[in-house]
Amino acid sequence: MESQKFGVHEVTDMRELINFKVACLSEAKSRLGKVENPELKKLVETSVELGTHTVNNMKAILSTAITQMKQ
C-alpha cells in the first residue's frame, strides 16, 4: 500500500469539512422529529446514517494525517 503524506492545508481543510458535516448532521437530526411524511423521514434517516458514516471515515483519515505529520 502506498504511503500518503498530508499537508497542513489538507489537515485544515479536513477539519473544516468535518465541522461542516457535523453541523449538517446536527440540523438533520433536530428536524427528524418534525418530519411527518414517511418517505421524507426515511430519506432524512438515510442521510443521517450515511453522514455519520462519512464523518467517522473522515475522522479516521484526519487521525492518520495528524499522526503522519507528528513523525
C-alpha positions as a Markdown table, in Angstrom:
| # | Residue | x | y | z |
|---|---|---|---|---|
| 1 | Met | 0.0 | 0.0 | 0.0 |
| 2 | Glu | 1.2 | 3.5 | -0.9 |
| 3 | Ser | 2.2 | 5.8 | 1.9 |
| 4 | Gln | 0.2 | 9.1 | 1.6 |
| 5 | Lys | 1.5 | 12.3 | 3.1 |
| 6 | Phe | -0.8 | 15.1 | 4.1 |
| 7 | Gly | 0.0 | 18.8 | 4.0 |
| 8 | Val | -1.0 | 21.2 | 6.7 |
| 9 | His | -3.6 | 22.8 | 4.4 |
| 10 | Glu | -5.2 | 19.4 | 3.8 |
| 11 | Val | -5.5 | 18.7 | 7.5 |
| 12 | Thr | -7.0 | 22.2 | 8.0 |
| 13 | Asp | -9.4 | 21.6 | 5.1 |
| 14 | Met | -10.4 | 18.2 | 6.5 |
| 15 | Arg | -11.1 | 19.7 | 9.9 |
| 16 | Glu | -13.3 | 22.4 | 8.3 |
| 17 | Leu | -15.2 | 19.8 | 6.3 |
| 18 | Ile | -15.8 | 17.6 | 9.4 |
| 19 | Asn | -17.1 | 20.6 | 11.3 |
| 20 | Phe | -19.4 | 21.5 | 8.4 |
| 21 | Lys | -20.7 | 17.9 | 8.1 |
| 22 | Val | -21.3 | 17.6 | 11.8 |
| 23 | Ala | -23.3 | 20.8 | 11.8 |
| 24 | Cys | -25.4 | 19.5 | 8.9 |
| 25 | Leu | -25.9 | 16.2 | 10.7 |
| 26 | Ser | -27.0 | 18.1 | 13.9 |
| 27 | Glu | -29.5 | 20.1 | 11.9 |
| 28 | Ala | -30.9 | 17.0 | 10.2 |
| 29 | Lys | -31.2 | 15.1 | 13.5 |
| 30 | Ser | -33.0 | 18.0 | 15.1 |
| 31 | Arg | -35.5 | 18.2 | 12.2 |
| 32 | Leu | -36.0 | 14.5 | 12.1 |
| 33 | Gly | -38.6 | 14.5 | 14.8 |
| 34 | Lys | -40.6 | 17.2 | 13.0 |
| 35 | Val | -40.9 | 15.3 | 9.7 |
| 36 | Glu | -44.3 | 13.8 | 9.1 |
| 37 | Asn | -44.1 | 12.4 | 5.6 |
| 38 | Pro | -42.8 | 8.7 | 5.9 |
| 39 | Glu | -40.9 | 8.9 | 2.6 |
| 40 | Leu | -39.2 | 12.1 | 3.6 |
| 41 | Lys | -38.5 | 10.8 | 7.1 |
| 42 | Lys | -36.8 | 7.7 | 5.6 |
| 43 | Leu | -34.7 | 9.9 | 3.3 |
| 44 | Val | -33.5 | 12.1 | 6.2 |
| 45 | Glu | -32.8 | 9.0 | 8.3 |
| 46 | Thr | -30.7 | 7.5 | 5.5 |
| 47 | Ser | -28.9 | 10.9 | 5.1 |
| 48 | Val | -28.1 | 10.9 | 8.8 |
| 49 | Glu | -26.8 | 7.3 | 8.7 |
| 50 | Leu | -24.6 | 8.0 | 5.6 |
| 51 | Gly | -23.4 | 11.3 | 7.0 |
| 52 | Thr | -22.4 | 9.7 | 10.3 |
| 53 | His | -20.5 | 7.0 | 8.5 |
| 54 | Thr | -18.8 | 9.7 | 6.3 |
| 55 | Val | -17.8 | 11.7 | 9.4 |
| 56 | Asn | -16.3 | 8.6 | 11.1 |
| 57 | Asn | -14.3 | 7.9 | 7.9 |
| 58 | Met | -13.1 | 11.5 | 7.7 |
| 59 | Lys | -12.1 | 11.4 | 11.4 |
| 60 | Ala | -10.0 | 8.3 | 10.8 |
| 61 | Ile | -8.3 | 9.9 | 7.8 |
| 62 | Leu | -7.6 | 13.0 | 9.9 |
| 63 | Ser | -6.2 | 11.0 | 12.7 |
| 64 | Thr | -3.8 | 9.2 | 10.3 |
| 65 | Ala | -2.8 | 12.6 | 8.8 |
| 66 | Ile | -2.1 | 14.1 | 12.1 |
| 67 | Thr | -0.1 | 11.1 | 13.2 |
| 68 | Gln | 2.0 | 11.3 | 10.0 |
| 69 | Met | 2.6 | 15.0 | 10.5 |
| 70 | Lys | 4.0 | 14.4 | 14.0 |
| 71 | Gln | 6.6 | 11.9 | 12.7 |
